[in-house]
Amino acid sequence: MSRHPSSNNTSGPWVDINLGAIAANCATLRAAAPGAEMAAVVKCNAYGLGLAAVAKTLVEQNCKTFFVAYPEEGADLRKVLNSRNANAAIYVFNGPLPQTMALFQSANLTPVLNSLEQATIWAAQPDGASAALHIDTGMNRLGAPLSEVDAIAALSGLNIDLVMSHLACASDPAHAKNDEQRNLFARIAKDFPRARASLSASGGALMDARFHFDLIRPGVALYGGSPFDVDEPRLKPVAVLRAPVVQLRDIAPGETVGYNASFKAAAPTRLATVALGYGDGMPISGSGSAQAVIAGARARVAGRISMDLISLDISNHKSPIKTGDIAIFFGEEISLFAAAKSCNTSAYELLTGLGDRVDRRYL
Ligand SMILES: *Cc1c(COP(=O)(O)O)cnc(C)c1O
């Protein structure tokens, strides 16, 4: 399950990861939800940025509670925390299965129980270890349905220390479903008076105080991604994706570029071929639409993105470009949000899709 970036690729793409910006985003989230504890979601290799380095930064920021999706991710995180002599609670969203119970115990992980079935498995343990309970308030994805809540609350041997739910529409703070879920959650949370309550991921954390409860669980905002359908200027960019030019060429009007010849030059065109492709996580859906900044000016992707290469149209560049120059696809002038939009995807998918070939360089 551990997916540590393996390469030390010095001729290909890399992502600069500004750990100081993660710390700044911690401070921003804490200031936005001053009454709540800020837990950190570090699932999926800390959104592709590297679990070990990100978790160390969060420990330095005094983060005491983490969330992952799988128990294997939790076990990896426990090793990182132990190596720092850091003690923190690690909650596992996907909850326990008979075959993962041993891992929960050996790595001291706390499950998020998502059903009566999971709650029953956990309650059968002798030691009464604590657990979170996820109640589905309308997302209809993961979490116990309302019809199971009473039966779960009545189980003996269950020690629920956190009750949580998840907003379906936090990307749009004006969406009516946010209030519906919030009010339903507030009502059900009262049935668990000894548990802390948590509703909000990044989006709700940056919404008003009614959404904050006792604990917020941001992920993408820590990593500089807007959780909203618009850019979020309160967050500092964390990741900068860079790739070098490997070849330059000039083509005549009527010539085409790349697979399927989907770009056809209308005029004499200068191209920079860059070492980045969908194999590195640059979505093929950015073909013809994504942009990069190179030598201080923007260039659009010409034609189809291939596995290892992208062609940029640099015809309008005033300054000369040479092999080895660096194109920046997101993180500075082009925000992660804007880059995701130009690829018809989300900041989440761009970050978590960064391939193993993309060297992670920590600043
Ligand atoms: C992934 C996840 C989060 C974090 O979401 P962000 O939008 O990245 O802040 C929080 N809660 C649950 C249940 C999740 O699955």
The ligand as an ORCA input file, in Angstrom:
! r2SCAN-3c Opt
* xyz 0 1
  C     -10.820     13.213      2.005
  C     -11.712     13.536      3.137
  C     -11.539     14.725      3.875
  C     -10.596     15.814      3.432
  O     -11.231     16.511      2.358
  P     -10.634     17.831      1.724
  O     -11.717     18.315      0.826
  O      -9.401     17.439      0.985
  O     -10.341     18.771      2.820
  C     -12.306     14.891      5.017
  N     -13.238     13.975      5.384
  C     -13.465     12.852      4.674
  C     -14.504     11.902      5.114
  C     -12.720     12.593      3.515
  O     -12.954     11.487      2.806
*
